[in-house]
């Protein structure tokens, strides 16, 4: 029986249902961080069902619920009220995930949140960046970041305090084992086949990277922590470092071993030993691209990041705002890749934010929605690189098919659809399939779109005529005053054409005037 926590420190628990392990992590607050009180792993694979049949079976659900109920008992013994349950890859892959989540809630009283791939990597990158920022030397260098999950490989480029690039590639350990599974019993050749299969990714990954030279390779995850332990890693500024040579030697030692033999070497659940050869193969491939002499490991990851947000909400908000700045920079870098007109994009962003802030009483949207509007304003014309006339559609396609660091899949679709309709509202707009967005999301999209279209109209000439914008929200109208020494005939004409949608969405007319903000 666990004694109830008697001190006044706040305490929280996170459960994570991954592809092959169900985790429980209990932590309490400490200065500038968290202290882990309990860390439990229950090896249990549900991913095979999701990958092979596309559904999670009833037997697996029953077993998962039994594990979760055991975890709940321990949580109750601690007297914890702050509890969150998350699921990752297997639930993302399962067609019946919504039914399974409901069954889990009925049997365990736990609400399960399914993290999409982008959300999962964002939490992990936040944790990695925080650790790297504690080291001035690393923080001011070029860093290649990597995280291998069961379904995908996440890579990012961090340079002098900013993330310039990120990408999810569907070659995670379980995904790779699924592809090459027929050969896994051939111990003599399996690792060679893995290396040969992965070699086809090397050129593509190298071509993606925005810089050629890296000072550090920093990784995150339970497996790389286990590798660091075996390779006798040394601690420096909160990170563990071991040599590339030690990693290569370990790879050579493992490549002819069976999962059972590997399990005798590694302090990981037995169920995960079958993934070690794919894991080592992926990192070996990355090391051949990056060409550094050592690997740094962040000794924390998704669970710690989630717990930090629960226990240090104010500090987590500060970190989130800091991370949002990386997303803005990332969006601008994406725009530059497609030679977007940066001055126009920034001016539209300025106008859109001003209108958003002045009309809070009629839109009731959140600060996060404001942030999505900023991203959309920056990228709305990105498709002009492909086709001028149909640029809105191409903007939509580019954004939809990109991975914008810090945005969830749903948020990405909102931004993409804002770009899609910023020039023209189709007749069947309200019956349009917005890429899986719900009706509630469609309302949010419409409000943001109404603002974006007006902001874009105010710089229709792309000459950045406005030196200042003022927005007045009155009971019966919205008035915009665009301060400029230039004529705005074109802007006014486009504004009037786009104002109907704004009025339809918000139920108020919107007017544009030039010059003095004291005009009535």
N, C-alpha and C positions, 0 to 999 in steps of 0.2 A: 504493500500500500504506500503510495507516494504521499508524503506530508504536504499539506497545502502551503503554498508560498506565502511566507509571513511578512516579507519586506514590502516596501511600497513601490518597488520597481514594477513597471508595466510589463505584462507578459502576453505572448500571442503564440498561436500555432498555425502552421501551414501544412496541408496534406497535398502531395502531388501524385497523381496517377499517371505514370509514364508508360512507355510501351512495354516494359518488362519488369518494373519495380514500382511498388507503392511506397512512397516516402512519408515520414512524419518528422517535422522539425519544430521543436518548441524553443523559444528564445525569450530573453528579457532585455530590457533596455540597459545600456551602459553608455557612458559618455562618448558621443560621436559614433556610436555603433550599436551592435547587439552582442549578447552573450548566449551561445547555444547551451541549452540545458538538457535537451534530449534530441537524439538523432537516430531514427529507426528506418531500416530498409526491409521490406518484405518482397523478396523476389517472386514475381508472378507475371507471366507474359499474356497480355491480351491483344498484342499487336498482330499476331499471326492470323487471328480471326479477321481483323479489320483489313489486312493486306490480301488475304487469299479469297475470302468470301465477300468482303466489303461490308460485313456486319459483325457486331460483337454478340457472341452466343449467350444463351441463358445461363449455362454453367459458369461461364466466366463472370457474369454479373453477380451471381450468387456468391462466388468466391471473393470478388472484390468487396462486396457489401460486408462479408464476414470480417475481412481485414479492416475495413473502415470502422466497423462497430467496435473492434478491439482498440483501435486508435482513439475512438471517442471516449472509451472508458478511462484511458490514461489522461486524456485532456480534461475530463471531468474531475479526476482526482487532483489535478493541479488547480482546479477552480478557474479555468480559462474561459473567458467569454468571447475573446477576439479569435475567431477561427475562420480560415478560408480554405476551400478545397479547389484545386486546379487539375485539369487534365490536359494532356498535350497530344502527341502525334497520333496515337491509336484512335482517339476520339475525333480528331480532325479527319481521319481517313474513313471512319465508319458512317455508312448511310443512315443507320438507326441510332445515331448518337443522342438525338433529342429524346427518344424513348428511354434510352439507358440512363440519361441524366435524371429523368423523372422517376424511374425505378429506384435509383440510388437515393433520391430525396425521400421517397416513400419508406424505404427500408432503413435509412440511417439518419434522416433529418438533416442531411448535409446538402447544401446547394453547391453544385459543381460548375465552375467556370471553365469553359474550354478556351485556352489561349491559342490564337492562330499563330502561324509560324513567325510572322513579323512582330507580333506582340512579345512572343517568347524571346526572340533575339534582342529586342529593345531592352527588356529587363536585364538580360545578360550583359549587353554592351554598357548599360549604365553602371553595373557593378564593376566591370572591367575598367572602364574609364575612371571611376572613382579611385580604384587601386593604383592605376597608372599615374594619376595626378598627384599621388603622395610622393612620387619620385620625380624631382625636377629634371633629372637627366633624361628619363623616359618621356616625360611630358613635353619636352622640347625637341623630340626626335621624330623620325619617321618609323611608324610601327605598323606591322601587319598583324591583324587580329583574326583569330579563328575559333570557332566552336563547332564541334561535330555532334549532331543529334542523331536519333535513330532514323529520321526521315530525310534530313538534309544537312548540308555543310553551310555554315554561315561564315562569310569572310568580310572584313572591313579594313579600310586604310585610314589610319589616324596619323595626322601630320601636324606637329607643333600646336597641339591643343584642339584640333578640329578633326571631325570625321569627314573625309572627302568622298568616300565611296563605301557602299555595302552591297552585298549580293547573297541571296540564298540559292544554293545549288543542290538539286535533288540527288545527292550521292551520300546520304547518311549511312551509318553502319548497317542498320537493318535493311534499308533499301538496297544497298550493295549486295548484302547476303542473299536477298530475295532474287536479285538479278542473276547472281552467279551460284545460286544454291545447289544446282545439279553437280557442281564440281567440288563442293566443300569437303567431301570424303576423300578426295585425292590429295593427301597431305604433301606429297612430293611436289605437286605443281600448283596447288591452290593459290599460294601467295604470289607466285610468278604471274598467274592469270590476273589476279587483282591488280598488280603493278602495270601489266600490259593494258588492261581495261582502263585504268585511271590515266595512263599516259595520253589518252586522247583528249583529256580535259586540260592538260598543261598549257597548250598554246592558247586556248580560249581564255583561260583565267589570266594568263600573263598579259594578254591583249586588253583585258578589262581594266587593269590596274592603272590609275592615273599617274603614278610615279614609278620609277625604275629601281631606285635604291632604298633599301630598308636597313635601319639600324637595329631593330628588335623584332622578334617574332613572339607574340604573347597569345597564349591559349587558355581555354577555360573548360572545365568539365571534370566529372569524376574519374574517367579513364585516364586523362592526361595527368591528373593528380596522382593516380596510382603509378603511372610511368615515372613521374618525377621522384616518387619515393624510392622506386627500384634503382633509378639512375643516380641516387644520392644527391639530389638537388640541394643547393645552398640558398638560404634566405637573404634577400636584399631589398630593403624598403617595402616589406610586406609581400613581395613576390618570391617565387621559388625559381631558381635558374639551374639548368643542367645543359651539358654540351650536346651539340648535334652528333658528335662522334659516339657518345654514350647511347643516344637514341638509335643510331644506325647499328651499333653492336647488338643492342637488344632486339632490333628487328630481325637481324640475321639469326639470333638465337631462337626466336619464336617461330620462324617461318615454316619449319617442318614439324612443329608440335601440334598435338591435338588439343581441343578445348579443355579436356580434362587435365592434360599436362600443363597448359597455360594457367589453369585455375590454381595449381600448386604454387605458382610464382606471384600471382596478383591478388592484392587485398580487395577484391571486388566480388559481388554476388556471383555464384556459379553460373546462373542463367546468362550472365553477360560475357562469359569467357569466349563464347562462339563469335562475338563481335570484335574481338581484339585484333585479329588479323586484318579485317577490313579497316578498322580504326588506324592501325599502324601504317597500312598501305596509303591511306588518305593523307596522313601527316608526312609520310616520306615523300609523297608527290608534291606537297606544298613546300617542303624544305628544298626540293630541287628547283622550285621556281624562285623562292625568296633569297636563297643563298646567304644565310646568316650562320654564325658559328655556335649559337646557343638558343635555347627555348626558355621563355619565361612563362610561368604558370600562375594564374590568379587562383588563390586557395579558397575561393567562394564562387557562388554562381546564382542560379535562378531562385533557389529557396531563400538564400540570404537576402537577395534583392527584394523579394516579396515581403519578407519579414521586416526589413528595414522600413519599407513604405508603411507598414501597419503600425510600427512602434515609434517612428519619427516622422509624423505626417508633415510638420512644418519644414523640416530639413528636406524631406522627400519632394515637396513642392518646389523648393529652391533648386534641387537637382533636376527636376522635370523641366523647369524654365531654362536652365542651362542647356539641357539636352535639346529643347525646342530650338535653341539658337543653332545647334548643329543641323537640325532638320531644315531650317531656313537656308543655311549655307549649302546644304546638300541639294536643295531644290534649285538654287542659283547655279550650282555647278552642272546640274542636269540641263538647265536652260542653255548654258554656254556650250554644252556638247552639241546642241542643235542650233547654235548661233542665234539665240533669241535676242530680241531688241530689249536690252536690259533697262535702259532709261525709261522706256514706256512701261515695262513690267513693274518697276519700282514705283512709278507715279500712280499706276492703277492700284497697287497695294496700299499706297498712302491714302488715296481717296476712299477705297473700300473700308479700311479700318476707321477712318473718320466718320463715314456714314454709319457703320456698325455701332460705334461708340455713342453716337448721338441719338440713335433710334432704339436703344435698349428697351424702352418702355413699351414698344410695339412688337419687338421680335422675341423677347424673352429667351434668347439663346445664351449659351455658356461661353466662357473664355476659350474653351477648346474649339468651339465652332468658329470663333473669331480667328483662331490659329489656322484652321482649315481654309478659311476665306483668304488668308494671307498667302498660303501655298498655291491656291488656285489662281489668285491674281498674278503671282509671279510666273505661272506656267500656262496661262490661258491661250497664249499665241504660239506655243512651242511647235505646233504642227505646221507653221508656215515654212519650215525648213523642207517639208515634203511637198506641200501643195498650198498655194496661196488661197485659191477659191474655196477649197474644202478643208481649210486649216483647222477648224473647230473639231471636225471628226478625227483628224489625224492627231490633234492635241489629246483628245480623249484616248485614242489607242496607245499613244506613247506613254501617257501617265498610267493607264490601266495595266500596261505590260511592264512598267518599271517597278522597282521596289524602293520606295522613298523611306529612308531611315526614320523611324519614330512614328510612322503611320500604320495603323492596323489595316487589314484587308478592307473592312467596311469604310474606314476613313479615306483610303485610297480611291475607292469607287465614288465617294461623294466628291472628291476633288476632280476626278476624271469627268464626271457628269457635269460639274460646274463649267469645265472647259468646253464640253460637248455642246452646251446650249447657250454659251455666252453671247453668240451672235444672232441666233434665230431660235425662237420657240416654235416647235412643230405643233400642228393642229391637235394631234393626239398625245400631247405632252403628259397629261395626267393619267394616260393608260400605258405610258412607256415603261418597258422593263429597264430599270436602272441598275442592272447587273446584280440582282439579288437583294437590293435594298428593300426594307419594309416600308409600309405606308407612312409610319412615323418618320422614318429617315427621309422619305419623299417630301414631307412637309418642311423639314430642316433644309433639305436641298433647295426647295423653292424659295425660301426666305433668303438664303445665302446667294442664290442665283439672281434674285431681284436686285440685291445690293451690288453684286459684281457687274451686272449689265449696266447699271447707272454709272459706276466707277469707270468702266471701260469707255463709256460714251463721253465722259468728261475729258478724255485725252484721245479723242477719235483722230485728230490730226497727227498724233504721235510727236507733237512738238513741245510737250510739257509746258503749255501756256500758263497754267495756274501756278501762282506763287503761294497761294493760301486757299484753303477751302473751309467754309463754315456751314454747318448744318443746323437748322432750327426746326425742332419738332414742336408743332402747335397742335391744338385739339383737333383741328379740322384739315390740317395740311402739313406737308414736309417741304421746307424751302432750303435750297442749296445756293450759296453765294460763292461763286468762283472768282477769286481776286486775280486779275490779270490786266496787263496793259494792251493785250492783243484782242482782236475781234474773235468771237466764238460762234460764228454763224454755223459752221459745220457741227461743232459740238452740240449746239442747241437743237439742230435738226435731228441728229441721232438720238439725243436725250429724249426728245418728244416722242420718237418712235418706240423707245424702250421703256418709257415711263408707264405705259398701260399695264405691263406685267407687274411692276412694283405696286401700282394702285390696286390691282386685282388681288395680290398676295396679302397686302397689309390693310386694304380698305381705306386708304387715304391717298389723295392726289399728291404728286411730288412735282415741284416747280424749280426751274433753274434761273438764276439771275446773275448778271455779271457785275463785279465791282464791289461797291461799298457795302460792308456788312450791316450798316445801320439802315439800309433800305427796308421798308416794311412791305 
